[in-house]
Structure formats: structure tokens, C-alpha cells
């Protein structure tokens, strides 16, 4: 069961933490939803029509990119 004190962040925070643009975050979400190639592999939590991301998921995603790059492998798996 998910923690009741999970912090959710908006596209803007995801963009800032990844050093990418908000439009990139939206495009990645669209690509993931449509089954197209994508890098951002985090499922959003939808609150109505508003996507939010669990901060824990975002941090794990960033760690996986860093680990992949440290190993010399491709960043997107």
C-alpha cells in the first residue's frame, strides 16, 4: 500500500530536476501513453486531468540514469 505522505510534484518540478523543459515532460508522457519510444518511464498520478509525479519515483528514475551512465550503458535502457 502506498505511503499516505507521498509528495507529488508537477511537470515543472520534473522539468527542473531533469534539467529538461516542461514541454519535454509532456511529450514524454504522451509518448509513453501511446506506446512510442520514450525516456521518462514514470507513471503519473492523475488528479482529475492534472498529472502529478511521486517524488520517490522521480528520484529513482534519476538514480537509474546516473547508474546507467556510470556503467557506460545507454541512458534509456
DSSP file (Angstrom, degrees, kcal/mol; ACC not computed):
  #  RESIDUE AA STRUCTURE BP1 BP2  ACC     N-H-->O    O-->H-N    N-H-->O    O-->H-N    TCO  KAPPA ALPHA  PHI   PSI    X-CA   Y-CA   Z-CA
    1    1 A X              0   0    0      0, 0.0     3,-0.1     0, 0.0     0, 0.0   0.000 360.0 360.0 360.0 133.5    0.0    0.0    0.0
    2    2 A X        -     0   0    0      1,-0.1     2,-0.1     2,-0.1     4,-0.0  -0.236 360.0 -96.2 -63.1 151.1    1.4    3.4   -0.9
    3    3 A X    >   -     0   0    0      1,-0.1     3,-0.9     2,-0.1    -1,-0.1  -0.375  22.9-137.0 -64.7 143.9    2.5    5.8    1.8
    4    4 A X  T 3  S+     0   0    0      1,-0.2    -1,-0.1    -3,-0.1    -2,-0.1   0.616 101.5  55.8 -79.4 -11.3   -0.1    8.3    2.9
    5    5 A X  T 3  S+     0   0    0      2,-0.1    -1,-0.2     0, 0.0     2,-0.2  -0.025  73.4 146.3-110.4  31.2    2.5   11.1    3.0
    6    6 A X    <   -     0   0    0     -3,-0.9     2,-0.5     1,-0.1    -4,-0.0  -0.489  45.1-133.7 -67.4 130.7    3.8   10.7   -0.6
    7    7 A X        -     0   0    0     -2,-0.2    48,-2.5     2,-0.0     2,-0.4  -0.754  18.6-157.9 -89.4 130.6    4.8   14.0   -2.1
    8    8 A X  E     -A   54   0A   0     -2,-0.5     2,-0.3    46,-0.2    46,-0.2  -0.869   6.5-163.6-108.9 142.1    3.5   14.7   -5.6
    9    9 A X  E     -A   53   0A   0     44,-2.7    44,-2.6    -2,-0.4     2,-0.1  -0.890  14.5-121.8-125.5 156.8    5.1   17.2   -7.9
   10   10 A X     >  -     0   0    0     -2,-0.3     4,-1.8    42,-0.2     3,-0.5  -0.287  39.5 -92.4 -86.5 173.3    4.0   18.9  -11.1
   11   11 A X  H  > S+     0   0    0     40,-0.4     4,-2.9     1,-0.2     5,-0.2   0.863 123.7  61.7 -52.5 -39.4    5.6   18.9  -14.6
   12   12 A X  H  > S+     0   0    0      1,-0.2     4,-2.4     2,-0.2    -1,-0.2   0.909 104.6  45.9 -58.6 -44.4    7.6   22.0  -13.7
   13   13 A X  H  > S+     0   0    0     -3,-0.5     4,-2.7     2,-0.2    -1,-0.2   0.889 112.3  51.0 -67.4 -38.8    9.4   20.2  -10.9
   14   14 A X  H  X S+     0   0    0     -4,-1.8     4,-1.8     2,-0.2     6,-0.2   0.930 111.1  49.2 -61.7 -44.6   10.1   17.2  -13.0
   15   15 A X  H  X>S+     0   0    0     -4,-2.9     5,-2.2     1,-0.2     4,-0.8   0.915 112.6  47.1 -61.3 -44.2   11.5   19.5  -15.7
   16   16 A X  H ><5S+     0   0    0     -4,-2.4     3,-0.6     1,-0.2    -1,-0.2   0.918 112.3  48.9 -65.0 -43.5   13.7   21.3  -13.2
   17   17 A X  H 3<5S+     0   0    0     -4,-2.7    -1,-0.2     1,-0.2    -2,-0.2   0.777 118.5  39.6 -69.8 -25.8   15.0   18.1  -11.6
   18   18 A X  H 3<5S-     0   0    0     -4,-1.8    -1,-0.2    -5,-0.2    -2,-0.2   0.462 106.5-124.8 -98.6  -3.3   15.9   16.6  -15.0
   19   19 A X  T <<5S+     0   0    0     -4,-0.8     2,-0.2    -3,-0.6    -3,-0.2   0.856  73.8 118.2  57.9  37.0   17.2   19.9  -16.5
   20   20 A X      < -     0   0    0     -5,-2.2    -1,-0.2    -6,-0.2    -2,-0.1  -0.711  69.2 -92.0-120.7 174.4   14.7   19.5  -19.3
   21   21 A X     >  -     0   0    0     -2,-0.2     4,-1.7     1,-0.1     5,-0.1  -0.462  27.9-117.6 -86.8 161.4   11.8   21.7  -20.4
   22   22 A X  H  > S+     0   0    0      1,-0.2     4,-2.3     2,-0.2     5,-0.2   0.860 116.8  57.1 -63.5 -34.9    8.2   21.3  -19.3
   23   23 A X  H  > S+     0   0    0      1,-0.2     4,-2.7     2,-0.2    -1,-0.2   0.865 103.0  54.1 -66.3 -33.7    7.2   20.5  -22.9
   24   24 A X  H  > S+     0   0    0      2,-0.2     4,-2.8     1,-0.2    -1,-0.2   0.921 107.6  50.4 -62.9 -43.5    9.7   17.6  -23.0
   25   25 A X  H  X S+     0   0    0     -4,-1.7     4,-2.2     1,-0.2    -2,-0.2   0.929 112.8  46.2 -60.3 -45.5    8.0   16.2  -19.9
   26   26 A X  H  X S+     0   0    0     -4,-2.3     4,-2.3     2,-0.2    -2,-0.2   0.908 112.7  49.9 -64.2 -42.1    4.6   16.5  -21.5
   27   27 A X  H  X S+     0   0    0     -4,-2.7     4,-2.8     1,-0.2    -2,-0.2   0.906 110.4  50.2 -63.4 -41.3    5.9   15.0  -24.8
   28   28 A X  H  X S+     0   0    0     -4,-2.8     4,-2.6     2,-0.2    -1,-0.2   0.899 109.9  50.3 -63.8 -40.6    7.4   12.1  -22.9
   29   29 A X  H  X S+     0   0    0     -4,-2.2     4,-2.4    -5,-0.2    -1,-0.2   0.920 112.1  48.0 -62.9 -43.0    4.2   11.4  -21.0
   30   30 A X  H  X S+     0   0    0     -4,-2.3     4,-2.0     2,-0.2    -2,-0.2   0.934 112.4  48.6 -61.7 -47.6    2.3   11.4  -24.4
   31   31 A X  H  X>S+     0   0    0     -4,-2.8     5,-2.8     1,-0.2     4,-0.6   0.914 112.0  48.9 -60.7 -43.7    4.8    9.1  -26.0
   32   32 A X  H ><5S+     0   0    0     -4,-2.6     3,-1.1     1,-0.2    -1,-0.2   0.928 111.2  50.0 -61.5 -45.2    4.6    6.7  -23.0
   33   33 A X  H 3<5S+     0   0    0     -4,-2.4    -1,-0.2     1,-0.3    -2,-0.2   0.847 113.4  46.0 -62.4 -35.0    0.8    6.7  -23.1
   34   34 A X  H 3<5S-     0   0    0     -4,-2.0    -1,-0.3    -5,-0.2    -2,-0.2   0.430 115.7-112.4 -90.0   0.0    0.8    6.0  -26.8
   35   35 A X  T <<5S+     0   0    0     -3,-1.1    -3,-0.2    -4,-0.6     2,-0.2   0.718  70.0 140.4  77.5  20.5    3.4    3.2  -26.6
   36   36 A X      < -     0   0    0     -5,-2.8    -1,-0.2    -6,-0.2    -2,-0.1  -0.522  65.6 -75.5 -90.6 161.8    6.0    5.2  -28.5
   37   37 A X        +     0   0    0     -2,-0.2     2,-0.3     2,-0.0    -1,-0.1  -0.321  65.7 161.1 -57.5 136.6    9.7    5.2  -27.7
   38   38 A X        -     0   0    0     38,-0.1     3,-0.1     1,-0.1   -10,-0.0  -0.962  40.8-151.4-153.2 164.7   10.4    7.4  -24.6
   39   39 A X  S    S+     0   0    0     -2,-0.3     2,-1.0     1,-0.1    -1,-0.1   0.758  79.4  78.6-107.3 -44.1   12.9    8.0  -21.9
   40   40 A X        +     0   0    0      1,-0.1     2,-0.2     2,-0.0    -1,-0.1  -0.573  56.1 177.6 -74.6 102.8   10.8    9.2  -18.9
   41   41 A X        +     0   0    0     -2,-1.0     2,-0.5    -3,-0.1    -1,-0.1  -0.291  34.3 119.1-107.3  48.7    9.4    5.9  -17.6
   42   42 A X        -     0   0    0     -2,-0.2     2,-0.4    16,-0.0   -10,-0.1  -0.948  60.1-131.6-113.5 129.9    7.5    7.2  -14.6
   43   43 A X        -     0   0    0     -2,-0.5    11,-0.4     1,-0.0     2,-0.1  -0.670  25.0-132.3 -78.6 128.3    3.7    6.7  -14.4
   44   44 A X        -     0   0    0     -2,-0.4     2,-0.7     9,-0.1     9,-0.2  -0.462   8.4-128.4 -76.1 153.3    1.9    9.9  -13.4
   45   45 A X  E     -B   52   0B   0      7,-3.9     7,-1.9    -2,-0.1     2,-0.5  -0.921  28.3-142.5 -95.9 118.3   -0.7   10.1  -10.7
   46   46 A X  E     -B   51   0B   0     -2,-0.7     2,-0.7     5,-0.2     5,-0.2  -0.732  18.7-172.7 -90.0 126.4   -3.7   11.7  -12.3
   47   47 A X  E >  S-B   50   0B   0      3,-2.8     3,-1.9    -2,-0.5     2,-0.5  -0.897  74.6 -53.2-112.9  96.2   -5.7   14.1  -10.1
   48   48 A X  T 3  S-     0   0    0     -2,-0.7    -2,-0.0     1,-0.3     0, 0.0  -0.622 121.4 -24.4  66.7-123.3   -8.6   14.7  -12.4
   49   49 A X  T 3  S+     0   0    0     -2,-0.5     2,-0.6    -3,-0.1    -1,-0.3   0.354 119.5 100.7 -96.2   3.9   -6.9   15.9  -15.6
   50   50 A X  E <   -B   47   0B   0     -3,-1.9    -3,-2.8   -40,-0.0     2,-0.3  -0.809  64.4-144.1-100.1 117.7   -3.8   17.0  -13.8
   51   51 A X  E     +B   46   0B   0     -2,-0.6   -40,-0.4    -5,-0.2     2,-0.3  -0.585  21.1 178.2 -79.5 138.4   -0.7   14.8  -13.9
   52   52 A X  E     -B   45   0B   0     -7,-1.9    -7,-3.9    -2,-0.3     2,-0.4  -0.943  16.4-141.4-133.1 156.7    1.5   14.6  -10.8
   53   53 A X  E     -A    9   0A   0    -44,-2.6   -44,-2.7    -2,-0.3     2,-0.3  -0.953  19.7-117.1-123.7 139.3    4.6   12.5  -10.2
   54   54 A X  E  >  -A    8   0A   0    -11,-0.4     4,-2.0    -2,-0.4     3,-0.3  -0.583  20.8-139.1 -70.8 130.4    5.7   10.8   -7.0
   55   55 A X  H  > S+     0   0    0    -48,-2.5     4,-2.5    -2,-0.3     5,-0.2   0.847 103.2  57.2 -61.2 -33.9    8.9   12.4   -5.9
   56   56 A X  H  > S+     0   0    0    -49,-0.3     4,-2.2     2,-0.2    -1,-0.2   0.896 106.6  48.5 -64.0 -40.4   10.2    8.9   -4.9
   57   57 A X  H  > S+     0   0    0     -3,-0.3     4,-2.3     2,-0.2    -2,-0.2   0.904 111.8  49.5 -65.5 -41.2    9.6    7.7   -8.5
   58   58 A X  H  X S+     0   0    0     -4,-2.0     4,-2.3     2,-0.2    -2,-0.2   0.917 111.0  48.7 -65.0 -43.7   11.4   10.7   -9.9
   59   59 A X  H  X S+     0   0    0     -4,-2.5     4,-2.2     1,-0.2    -1,-0.2   0.899 111.4  50.0 -64.1 -40.0   14.4   10.3   -7.6
   60   60 A X  H  X S+     0   0    0     -4,-2.2     4,-2.4     2,-0.2    -1,-0.2   0.893 109.2  52.7 -64.5 -39.5   14.6    6.6   -8.5
   61   61 A X  H  X S+     0   0    0     -4,-2.3     4,-2.0     2,-0.2    -2,-0.2   0.927 109.9  47.8 -60.2 -46.0   14.5    7.5  -12.2
   62   62 A X  H  X S+     0   0    0     -4,-2.3     4,-2.2     1,-0.2    -2,-0.2   0.882 111.0  50.9 -65.0 -38.5   17.3    9.9  -11.8
   63   63 A X  H  X S+     0   0    0     -4,-2.2     4,-2.9     1,-0.2    -1,-0.2   0.906 108.5  52.3 -64.0 -41.2   19.4    7.4   -9.9
   64   64 A X  H  X S+     0   0    0     -4,-2.4     4,-2.3     1,-0.2    -2,-0.2   0.883 109.7  48.9 -64.9 -37.3   18.8    4.8  -12.7
   65   65 A X  H  X S+     0   0    0     -4,-2.0     4,-2.4     2,-0.2    -1,-0.2   0.926 112.9  47.4 -65.2 -44.1   20.0    7.2  -15.3
   66   66 A X  H  X S+     0   0    0     -4,-2.2     4,-2.4     2,-0.2    -2,-0.2   0.920 113.3  47.7 -63.3 -44.8   23.1    8.0  -13.3
   67   67 A X  H  X S+     0   0    0     -4,-2.9     4,-1.7     1,-0.2     6,-0.2   0.905 111.9  50.2 -64.0 -41.6   23.9    4.4  -12.7
   68   68 A X  H  <>S+     0   0    0     -4,-2.3     5,-1.8    -5,-0.2     4,-0.4   0.903 112.6  46.4 -63.8 -41.7   23.4    3.5  -16.3
   69   69 A X  H ><5S+     0   0    0     -4,-2.4     3,-0.9     1,-0.2    -1,-0.2   0.864 109.6  54.3 -69.4 -35.6   25.7    6.3  -17.4
   70   70 A X  H 3<5S+     0   0    0     -4,-2.4    -1,-0.2     1,-0.2    -2,-0.2   0.837 107.4  51.4 -65.6 -32.3   28.3    5.3  -14.8
   71   71 A X  T 3<5S-     0   0    0     -4,-1.7    -1,-0.2    -5,-0.2    -2,-0.2   0.526 115.8-116.4 -81.7  -6.5   28.3    1.8  -16.2
   72   72 A X  T < 5S+     0   0    0     -3,-0.9    -3,-0.2    -4,-0.4    -2,-0.1   0.532  74.0 128.5  83.0   6.0   28.8    3.1  -19.7
   73   73 A X  S   <S-     0   0    0     -5,-1.8    -1,-0.3    -6,-0.2     2,-0.1  -0.330  71.1 -72.6 -87.5 173.5   25.4    1.8  -20.9
   74   74 A X    >   -     0   0    0      1,-0.1     3,-1.1    -3,-0.1    -1,-0.2  -0.388  38.1-131.7 -66.1 143.9   22.7    3.6  -22.7
   75   75 A X  T 3  S+     0   0    0      1,-0.2    -7,-0.1     2,-0.1    -1,-0.1   0.753 102.5  47.9 -69.7 -25.2   20.8    6.1  -20.5
   76   76 A X  T 3         0   0    0     -8,-0.1    -1,-0.2   -36,-0.0   -38,-0.1   0.106 360.0 360.0-108.6  23.5   17.4    4.9  -21.6
   77   77 A X    <         0   0    0     -3,-1.1    -2,-0.1   -12,-0.1    -3,-0.0   0.459 360.0 360.0  79.8 360.0   17.9    1.2  -21.2
